[in-house]
Each structure stands twice: as structure tokens, then as C-alpha cells.
Amino acid sequence: MYKVGVPGGQNGIPGQLIGQRVGHYKILHKIGSGGMGEVYLAEDTTLDRQVALKVLPPELADDTERRARFTREAKAVADCRTCNDE
């Protein structure tokens, strides 16, 4: 999990990420947002594919329970993706 600290956010929410890199992901545009953070369309520069990348606001990223929920959600989505690829 990457910690994103981008200046310009309001109330601890990450600022403008479009065009930035987070690890090996290049942020292309914002898809949406909700209670757990913001979702961006990103390019995985290692595997040369587009992915949805969810970014937690700092106040949630520092919360152990929220990070665990985020990880469970990511695993569930990965499992669904595997099922659909068969």
C-alpha cells in the first residue's frame, strides 16, 4: 500500500492527482469518490494496462481498521476479477 501525500487537498483529502505517479501507476483522471476515498483511472506502467486506483484520505489511511477494510475490499475485487477471467 502506498501512502499518498499530495498538497492541495481540503480537509485531509488528497489534492489533484491527475498526471501524478503513485508507485508504478500514472493517474489519468478521476472516476468518482465516496466515503472511503477517491477512485481514479490509472495506467499500470509495469503491466501496460488501465486500472481503477482507490486513494484513501490521510485520516482513513492512518486508521488500522479502515486500512484492513480497504484491504479486504481489494481482495474481494481481485477474487471477482479472477472469476470473470475464466
N, C-alpha and C positions, 0 to 999 in steps of 0.2 A: 504494500500500500504506500502510495506517495503522499506526502504532505504538501499541499499547495499553499503557498503564501504569496498572493498577488496583491499588490497595493491597489487601492481604489474601490474596495468593497464597502458596502454600507452595513452597519450592524454586524460586522464579522463575516459577512457573506463574501466569497471570493469576488474580486473585481473582474474586469474584462479579460477573458482568457483566449478569445478568438485570435488565432495566429501564433499563440504561445505554444511551447512544448512542455509536456508533463511526462517525464521519463522518455520513453520512445514513442509517445503519442503526440501528434500535432493537432491542435484544436482547430476545427474547421468552422463550425457555427453552433449556436445554442439551439437545442431541440425543445427544452422545456425546463420547468422547475417545480419543486414540491416541498413537502415537509422535511424530506431527508437530504435535500440539496438540489444542485443543478445538473442537467444532463446535456452533454454536448456530442455532436457528431465529430469524431476524431479519426485521423489516419494513423494506423499502426504502422510505423515506418520500418519495423523489423519484419513483419509478415506481409507488408504491402496490401492491407485491407482496411476497410472502413469499419469502425466500431462505435458503439454508444459508450460514452465515458461519463460516469457519475462522479461529481465532486461534492464532498461534504463540506459544509461551512466549518470554520475552525472550532466553534463551540461544540459541534457534534463530533468532530474528528478527535477531540480530546476526551470524549466520554467513552469509557470502556464498553459499556452496554450498547451504545449506539454503533460503535465500530463492529461489535460482534453481530448485531442485527444486519449491518451493511454487508459483512462477510457472508452471512447465511443467505441473504438475498442474492448476492453474486453467484454463490454456489448453486442455488436453485435455478437461476437463469442459465448457467452453464450446463446443468443437467438437462434442461428443456432443449437447449440448442443441440446437444448430443443426440437426444431422442429424434429431433426433427431431421437430422442429417442422415439417419439410417434409411 
